[in-house]
Amino acid sequence: MNKPALLLINLGTPDSPSYLDVFKYLREFLMDARVIDVPYVLRFLLVTLIICPFRSFSSSKIYKKLWDLSGGVSPLLKNTEELTKKLNQQQDKFNIYYAMRYQSPSIQQALDEIKQSNPSELIILPLFPHYASATSGSVYEEVTKRLSKEWVIPSFKFISQYYDHPSFIDAWVDAAKGFNLSDYDKVIFSYHGLPNSQVDKVYLDNQCDGKNCEHEINEENKYCYKATVYETSKLIADKLSLTRDEYEVTFQSRLTNNWLEPFSDDVLKSLPAQGNMKVLVFSPAFTADCLETVIEIGDEYQELFIEAGGQTLDYVPSLNFSDAWVQAIIDITNSK
């Protein structure tokens, strides 16, 4: 019997830092109805005529900085590619492939390649540990749309989240080994934010507030992004022997103030006045380093923290293609 195929899917990246490539990437990304969940005509006008023409200029400069810091390549693309190579080298149960939800290599390209091997089963693993409609939900919709056009559809498994899998938690604990936690006054777990309205839609009553998401996972909130990131933070903190007052959970990359709070930048600016002069930042929503980790945290947040009177802001690199992350993917795939 032919091997099952495992398809890893990450968010995506522009093909280059040029204005046109950034425009193409942002347009494909922001036109996704699961990302900006407003009617099509309004989304088209907003994205095509307002956001992309203006934001692409500033974003292309930031992507150029990211490329320069990463040896002239996209770190997200490079790390995902290296992760795939390493997985294929270190196990022989699955044939491993990778794709990006937006831009290249596309999901369709990956599915065309997978089809050549006639796999016994197709397993989809989005590289997003916490379910959100704008990430894992979008991947599922795109994959099933593409597969529905095939004459032969193989047995199919979709892994929607693994935020609490012991091997995933262990991979982050392993990533922290390069840092002496006693050197820091505060540990921050910074996650990509989401609009409050998208989090609310997880619930039958369209209301996240009052679901105790900061403190527990239950049957009602088990697919709530807010609840799952708090749980990931708690599990990592427990393994690192951090008490609850030694760490905070925050949210970065907001577009408006109607997103999940507290905001990472606001928290970081407030810490020096509270006597927290040395800070270590984890970002467990990102399994590969990218713009949000290398630039937003490692550069922009570091600068604002120092300007607020802080001394040191260090960032724990993403899992990328570490041995612990490779083992975690194997364990996650085998356990689902």
GIRA-V510406 format. One line per field, one symbol per residue. psi: psi as a letter, one per 20 degrees, with the letter a starting at -180 (. if undefined). burial: # if it has 9 or more other C-alpha atoms within 8 Angstrom, else .. A space follows every 50 residues. Layout:
BEGIN
psi = ???
burial = ???
END
This chain:
BEGIN
psi = pqqqpoopprgrqqhrjqgghgggghgggiipiigomrqgggggggghif gghghhghhhgghgggggikkjrphggghhghggggghhjqjhqpprqrq hpbqprhggghhghhhimqhqpppnqkohppqhiehggggggghgghiiq gporqpppohqkhjphhgghhhghhihjqohiiqhqppopqprqqhhhgh ihqhjlohpjjkhiiqpahhjijpggghhhgggggggghjkprhiiqqpr prkqhrikrprqpgggghhighijjnipqppqmiioipqaghgggggifg hgghgghijrgpoqpoqrhdkqhhhghggggghhi.
burial = ..########.###..#.#.################......######## ###..##.######.###.#..############.###.....####### #######.##...#....########.######.######.##..#.... .....#..######..#######.#........#############.### ###...##....#...#...#############.####...#...##### ##.#....##.####.######...######################### ##.###.###.##########..######.###...
END
